[in-house]
Amino acid sequence: MACVTRLGKGKQPPRAIDFADPEVGKRSRIRLGVVTHAEAVGAKLRIEKIVNAQTLNQSPDSETTCWLAGLPDVIFDRIARCGLCQPREFTPTLAEHFGDFLTRRKHDLKPSSYERLNDTAKKLL
């Protein structure tokens, strides 16, 4: 099973969750950062549910799936690196999409057309 580990000294040290990786058979660690003990215990219970679901070749319950979806990218990536879930796909923002589109089309368009498209993109953003 999993356990909560303190990674330092002091009143509020960083915490991590150590668990037995079902794929490798070795212990793995997910660093949570500076969180309270209660928050770390809650995360530990969710990680245990995910590990148990993987061991039994099942999908985790909807409550655990919602918890995973609501995690910040940093913590989610750490869980994904341990192989407990699939990594998130990168979705470009609207500004990145317009910037990429305009740089690709800059040489194909007349300067006035490029300026009009650029102004339209700025107004949409």
C-alpha positions, 0 to 999 in steps of 0.5 A: 500500500501507499504511505505519506512521507515527510521530505524535510523538517519543520512545521510544514515540510514538503510531502510525498507519496510512496507506493508499490508500482504494480508494473515494476514491482518497486517502490515509486514516489510522487512528490506533492510539495508543501501540503497539509498532512490531511491533503496528503492522506487524501491524495494517498487514498486516491493513488491507492485506488488508482493502483488497485484499479490498475492491478485488477485491470479496471478503470478507476471510479468516477470520483477518482477520475474527476480528482485526477482531471482537477489536479494542476499540471505539475502534480498530474505530470508526476503521476503520469510519469509513474505510469498511473495515468495517461499524460495530458495532451497539449492544446494550444491557446487561441493566441498560439494558434493565430500566431502559428497561422500568421507566421505560416501564411506571412509569405503567401499573402500580400502585406495588406492582407497580412495586416488585416488578418493580424488586426482581426486576430488581435481584435478576436483575442 
